[in-house]
């Protein structure tokens, strides 16, 4: 019983520190192993209860977490702020290059090469790249 209690406490402690909520499932399995021990079950049955309940709990919680957190949209902090702003291109840029925008050097991506003096509008952000389109005058 001491082993299962230690497994349960360690599992809860790891999940509190890391916020993974994976080891907590095996803490539930350890709780059922303690219950099996208190009912007089032998070691193989306790191990089976620990593994079976831990794995089933992991599968159920994974499906729940995946369902609830899978559709979280990826939002970038600057995306809404930067989309629609214009950039003055100061040096020739192929389909990908660097520009200085609002105090930061950004990698820009464009469907057509941009030349010095062109004005481009930001249409989106992909990772750390600004997606731009040449502004027709």
FENHUBEL-V499354 format. One record per pair of residues at least 12 apart in sequence whose C-alpha atoms are under 7 Angstrom apart, sorted by the first residue. I is the first residue (numbers start at 1). GAP is how many residues later the second one is. Records with the same first field share a line. If there is no record, write none. Layout:
BEGIN
I->GAP + GAP
END
This chain:
BEGIN
1->33 + 36
4->26 + 29 + 30
5->25
7->20 + 23
8->19 + 22 + 23
11->12 + 13 + 15 + 16
12->12 + 15
22->36
25->29 + 32 + 33
26->28
28->26
29->20 + 21 + 22 + 24 + 25
30->20
32->17 + 18
33->13 + 14 + 16 + 17
79->45 + 46
82->40
83->39 + 40 + 41
84->37 + 38 + 39
85->36 + 37
86->33 + 34 + 35 + 36
87->14 + 32 + 33 + 34
88->29 + 30 + 31 + 32
89->26 + 27 + 28 + 29 + 30
90->26 + 27
91->24 + 25
92->22 + 23 + 24
93->20 + 21 + 22
94->19 + 20
95->14 + 15 + 16 + 17 + 18
96->12 + 13 + 14
97->12
106->23 + 24
107->22 + 23
108->21 + 22 + 23 + 24
109->20 + 21 + 22 + 23
110->21 + 22 + 23
119->15 + 16
120->12 + 13 + 14 + 15
121->12 + 13 + 14
END
